[in-house]
Amino acid sequence: MLKYLIEKEFRQLLRNPFLPRLILMFPLMVLLFLPLAANFEVKNINMTLVDNDHSSYSRQLRQKILSSGYFRLTEISSNYSQALKTIESDKADLILEIPPGFEEDLIREQTAQLMISVNAVNGTKGAFGSSYLSRIINDFNMSIITELALIKDIRMVPSFQIISQYRFNPYLRYPVFMVPALMVMLLTMICGFLPALNIVGEKEKGTMEQMNVTPVKKPTLILSKLIPYWIIGFIVLTLSFGISRIFYDLKPAGNIFTIYLFAFIFILAISGFGLVISNYANTLQQAMFMMFFFVITFIFMSGLYTPVRSMPEWAQILSIFVPLKYMIEVLRMVYLKGSGFADLMVELFFLVGFAVFFNLWAVVSYKKVN
Amino acid sequence: MAESKYQMNRIMVQGHNIFRKYGKVQALSDISFEVMEGEIFGVIGPDGAGKTTLFRILTTLLLADQGQAMVNGFDVVEDYTSIRKKIGYMPGKFSLYQDLTVQENLDFFATVFNTTIEENYHLIRDIYVQLEPFKSRRAGALSGGMKQKLALCCALIHKPEILFLDEPTTGVDPVSRREFWEMLGKLKAQGITIIVSTPYMDEAEKCDRIALIQGGSFIQIDTPENIKDGYANPLYAVSSESMYALLKDLRSCERVKSCYPFGDAHHVTFFDDSFTSEDLEKFLQSKGHNDNNISKIRPTIEDCFMNLSSPGDAS
């Protein structure tokens, strides 16, 4: 009976002019475009330069800044107040002012002052811009000191150089970090959203009631709604592995079956969550809105975009109750660090807990509402 | 209450003091009735009277707050699984899979009831032949009358002993309505007990017995004939040139007990039988109505319903 019901679900799904295509387009879209669009690397920072020195060093500095690739010289102003206007008119994000006598000071005293003014309306861009620029100037500083040390017999100032080494993601590539997390979002949408909407849709159309007078047992009916989306979820997950392999050259450092196992538990949890919503919602509109409410909260609290540890304390406490958080951790750890089963016990514990909790709630709320 | 005119050997459906509330609204109060094997039992009443609620309780979709109901000898709460195998339910709203074809829908409902179309084809043959030309069309693309026929087929495919039809003819054209009732007659002949609800009073005449329902209570249960015979006062149909003025004047007359507009004539009763149609004629002429047509008529179910349901009137 279950097999027959699942067959019917698939037949309806495939007959839908829209949904199968969307289910295939969705992972492609999310995995291919989202890491590019939601990239936190800041590029194309517009800079206005006020060069009051016109020396060879100031030209060298300018060359160095532009060759970094992060900056775009939008304007060269003759004085600061004029430069400020470019920020006001939003033509520039940042002003670099080189004072008169920059070269002279450098040679004579080995120090010179520069001024960076940043438009902080876009906070991220401002902060990243000024930090990139400081780094470049520092670099420039070092090279000049070395150069001068050769010409003039000045004492080398002892200095530290900090070299960072990035473990697990050596080039700090954004997609490496984002793509595994986005897979979790895909699973949430396909295995949590779609079956719940399907059930509410049948409720709205009245076919659910028609099914309720048949001898088909309720658990069978619900399983027949969930299993197709579980299957689709696994297909999409596998597809995502392929896409990330091909387009980002990303393969899990750990065992892929660890991911599948966790995905299964996660799918149980999130489809249980969907069932809870389908019990409380009588119309598609209600269900959609409840879904959006929770999923947007989940996504922002899960550490998908911003690390949970940098959230305020209340948010960190709240994020304990976000199932997505654990699954994202699992995927990132397996993909980047190659964590095995033993390293993921905490996540396992929480995900199993969520699966049990949501499904029990679904059963209880079903009895209560009906 | 029960009449011996029909072969009533077995009680198929039984309700006993059923109450059901939705929030503060009392949807059903103190409903008790019996339906015998092989009869067509009509539940007649306006929208919102509680027909669908009663059907949902009997089809095990809804729990009553109080009272018991038995279907085919099974309790609707304890033995709901046994009941579901024995009943066919056709909800008021078309609720088959619109994205499956006619054939697929029928196959689907046969399979979920562990049977096949071939096994019970004799039950649906008459209806299905009309659907056959459209069998590969999606249910959503059928006309209203065809949808209705398909729904009936799907409700019949597992050879139910009792058929629950909740307003099957609402929104269906008059020809299809008549056809539908003819089909019900054939099903009855096959021994299927049918419980049908309708807001149309004219369909009541086609039932073996009817229950008039209003405001969540049954106001009378009997055969249509008995209900009509029980109409207390002589009933007159009155018409004239100006129907609206006539209605107002009739209602102003202190001897007139009730007056309802019924299509081409007003149906009028008097408080006592000493007031005759001649007296009425005189009264109407005094009000300036000429060309009056007054005739004594046999009441319809609708008259009975209006009479029984009018407030402050216990006849």
Interface residues (C-beta under 8 A of the other chain):
Chain A: M1 Y4 L5 K8 R11 Q12 R15 N16 K205 G206 T207 E209 Q210 M211 N212 V213 T214 P215 V216
Chain B: T59 T60 L61 T81 R84 K85 I87 Y89 P91 K93 F94 S95 L96 Y97 Q98 D99 L100 E104 F108 F109 T111 V112 F113 N114
